[in-house]
Amino acid sequence: MSSFDLAEHPHRRYNPLSGEWVLVSPHRAKRPWQGQQEDVQKDARPEYDPTCYLCPTNTRANGEQNPDYPSTYVFENDFGALQASTPEGSYTKNSLLRAESERGICKVICFSPRHDLTLPDMEVADIRKVVDLWEREYLELSKIDFINHVQIFENKGAVMGCSNPHPHGQIWAQSSVPAGPARETKMQQEYFEANGLSLLQDYLELELEENQRIVYSNEHFVALVPFWAVWPFETMLLPRRHIRHLGEMTEEEKDAFADAIKKLTKVYDQLFNVSFPYSAGIHQMPTDGEEHTGWHLHMHFYPPLLRSASVKKFMVGYEMLGDPQRDITPETSAGRLRSLV
């Protein structure tokens, strides 16, 4: 029998951030780039759309008018999934039917006044303004006594549920810590207490040493395809330094963060010659008053495209009933993305 080869044989990969596994089947994708490569019709949009509720000076559904904002703009979501006024309460029946009230604040962040831009189209200096706004909102929301988690994220593209193409993201701040970040909190803290260094700091050193899954790097940030990636072109942005949240970044690190976001999203757009859809979000320490010494800030990018602009990855069958599975290895995906930097 031949010796085990990550590039040839089916195997499971462990995610130390979540404690979960992904099944990788590289033998099913011997020639992953032979599929149809169709031309995609470009989505031409005006700089200003009078019907867009996010453009400057336009009126939103609740009757409020946006200011003539020159760069970034944030406002409380008119139809937020969470509300600060929700009363405390719960429902329990026979211990199997349980519900608890949840308080929170939802905000919308417009990245630019221009309707026709996305993050890869923006200048690094303008993306830096977005980073500054993310930082300010995280720090301000963290001071509210009932807010224990602040989730900053962006859904890009209709396939990811984005209902408005104007460049924008969201913030959901809430009283509980969601399951994903809670798992990351547990795994990172346990590793830090056992090893004295952050889990992602040690992981990043391994990735830089192997240099197989790195997509882009600058002085302060590294973009890579995680060893345990589930989505075909999933990536993660990591600061080289152990930083728990946005407020701990230096000015130079914030510049580098903006640069890495620009480079990575530009590469995505070039991969299939389309405005690349994804869901992306920043994971940072909870705002529950604990020290969280093991937390290491990072940004996840989860894009759904598989082989072309119209072939998408879905979680079906075994993946819904068992574990996530992928055919294209993270090493192959990273190489494909890296070649476009």
N, C-alpha and C positions, 0 to 999 in steps of 0.2 A: 504494500500500500504506500502511495506517495505521502510525503510529509505535508502537514496542514499549511495552507497558503491563504491569507486574508483576501487576496485578489482573485482566488479561484473557487474556494469552497464555501458552502453555506455555513453561517456562524451567527452567533448572537453577540451583540455589543452592549456593554453596560453603561448606563448614564449615571455618573456619580452625583449629579445635581438632583436627580429625581429618585434614584434607586430603582429605576425601571430598565427594561431591556428592549432592544430592537433586533429583529431578524434581518440579516443581510444575505442576499442570494445572488452573488456576482455572476454565477454561471448563466443566469437568465438574461444577462445584458452584455454578451460578448461584443456586439456591434451596436452600441446604444445610439450612434449618431447617423444611422442609415435611414431613418424615417423621413417623411415628407417635411420639407422646409418651405412653407408657404409664405407668400408675400402678405403683409398685413397692412390694411388700410389705416393710414395715420389719422389720429383723432385731432383734427384741427379745431382749436378753440380760440376765441377772442381773448384779448388781454382783460377786457371787462365784459361781463354778461349782466345786462339789466334784470334778468330773471333769476339770477343766482342769489340766494339768501345769505351767502358768505362774502360777496363782493362789497367793497367800501361803498358807503352811503345808501345801500339797499335796505329795504324793510324786511324783517324776518316774520315768521308766521305768527308770533305773539304780538306783533305790532311795533316792536322796538326797531329803531333804525341804527344800522352800523355807522360808526364814525368814518371819516375819510382817512382811515389808518394808512401810514406810509410804509410800514414794515410788517411786524407781527401784530396779532390782535387776539385777545382771549375774552371769552364771555361764558356765563353759566348756561349750560345746555337747556334750550327751551323745552326739550322733551327728554330729560335725563332719566336714566334707568334707576337712579337712586335719588332720594330726597332727604334734605337735612331735617325736615319737619316730621318725618315718620315717627309716630309714638312708639314707645317700648311696649312689647307684647310678645306672646308666644302661643303656640297651639300644640298640644300633645294628646295623643289618644293611644293607650295601650303600648306605649313606648315605641311603636312602629311608625306612627304618623306624627311627624314633628315639624314644626315651623317656628322660626324666630324672626322678629322684625329686624330690618337692616337700615341703618341711616347712612347717608353719604352725600357727596357733592359731585356732580358731573360737569365738566367744562369742555368747551371746544376751543382749539387753538388754530387760528389761521396762520399758516407759515409765511404767506406773502399776500399782498393786495392783488397781485396778478392772477387772473383766473386760469391762464394758459400754462402755468409752470407746475412742475413737481420738484421734489427735493434734488434729483440729479440735474435738473435744469438751472437750479439756483446757484448763485455765487457762494463760495465758502464763507465769505463775510456775512452773507445773509442767513446761511444755515447757522452760523455762530449766534445770531440773534435768536434763533429758535432754541438753541441750547441754553442760552441765558434765560429765556422765558420758562423752559422746562425746570431749570434750577430754581428760579424764583417761586414758581407755583408749588414745587415739591416742598420747599422750606416754609412757605406760608401755610400750606395745608397741613403740614406736620405739626404746627402749633395748635391746631384745633383739637380740643380734648377728646372728641369722639372719633377722630380719624386715626386709624391704626395701620392703614395701607394706602399708598398712592400709586396707582397704575397709569403710567404714561404710555400711549400707544398710537399707532397709525394703521388704518386699513386703507390700502391703496388698490384701486381698481374695483369695478362692479362685481367681479367674480368673488371678491373678498367682502362683499356686502357694503361697499362704499356707495352711498346714495347721491353724493355730490362730488364732481371731479375737481372742484376748487381745492388747492393744496391745503390740507388741514389734518390735524390729529385730535386726539381726545385725552382727557384725564378723568379717570373714575377713582375717587377717593372714598374709602368706606370704613366702617367700624370693625369689620372682621378682616382677617388676612386670608385671601383665597387659597385654595388647596395647592396650586402650583408653587407660588411663592412660599407657602408654609413648609412644603417639602424641601425646597431649596434652603430655607432658613435652618431646618433641622440638619440636613446633610452637611452644610457648610460649617455650622457651629461644631458639630461632632468632629469633623476633620480638623478644624482649627485647634480644638482642645487636645486632640491626640498628637498633632504634629507641630503646632506653634506657628504655622503659616497658613495662608488661605488656600482652600482647595483649588480655586481657579488660578492662583499665582503659581502653584506647583504644576497644574495642568498646562498652563501657558508655556512654562519652561520646557516641558516635554514636547509640546507642539513645535516650538522654535528649534529644538534640537533635531527632531525628525524632519521638519520642513517639507512635509508631504501635503498638508491640508491648509497651509497658509494661502490666503488670497491676496491680501495687501497689508502692509505695515508702515507705520511712520514712527517718529521718535517716542510717542506715548501710547499709541493704540495699535492693536492687531485685529484684522478681520480674518476669520478662518471658518472652515466647514468643520463642525464638531465631529469627533471620532464616532459619536453615538447619534449623528443626525438622522432624523426620520424623513423629513421632506427632501426631495431630490436635490434642491439647491439651497437648503437651509444653511444659514451662516450665523455667526455670533461675533459681536464686537467686544473686545476685552481691553481694558486699560492695563498697561504693563505694571503699574503700581497698584498696591492693594488699597482701593478706594471703596468706601462703603456706600456713598451716595453722591449725587451731583454736587452738593454743597462742599465736598472735600476736594474738588478739582481745582488745580491752579489755572491761571489764565492761559498758559501755554497748553495745558491738557484740554481745555475747552476748545481751543483752536484746532488741536489735533483730532478731537472727537468730530468736529464739524467737517474737517478734511476727510476723515475715514468714511463718514456717512456719504459724502459726495462721491468719493471714489467707488464705494461698494454699490450704491444705487445706480451709478452710471454704468458699471459693469453689468449689472442686471439688465438694464435697458438694451445693452449691446448683444446680450446672449442670443436672443431670438428676434432682435430688431423690432421690439415692441415696448411700449411703456409697461414695465414689468409689474404685475400685481403681487402684493404680499401683505401679510400682517406683521408688524414689527412692534416691539415694546421694550422698554427699559425696566429691568429688574434691579431694585436696590433695597436697602434695608427697610424693614417695616418702621412705622412711626409710632410704635406703641410704648416708647419710653425706655425700652431695653437697650443695652449697649450694642449687642449684635457684633461682637468682635470678629466673627468669622465671615461676615458678609462681604462679598466682592462684587461691585457693580458690573453689570454686563447688559448688552442689548441683543435680543433675539430677532432674527428675520426668518419668517416662514412663508416662502413663496410656493404657489400650487402648481406651477408649470413643470412639465416632465420632459418632453422631447421637442416641443415646438410651442408657438404662440397659442395653439388651439388644443394641444394634448395636455390634459391636466391630471394631477395626482389626486385620487380620492381614497379615503379610508373606507374600505369595503370588506365584506366577507371575513376572512381570518383576522384582519386587523381590528375589526369591530368586536370580534368574539375572543380573540387571543391577544397577540402583541402586534405593535407596528412592524411593517416589513418594507424593505426597499431592495431594488435590483442594482441600481447604479451605486457603486461604492462612494463613500465620502471623498476618497482620494481622487477618483475620476472626476467628481463634481468640482473639487477644488482646482484641479488642473485645468479644467475647462474655463472656470471663472478667472483664474490667474492669468491665463493666456490673453485675456481681454483688457487687463489693467494698462 
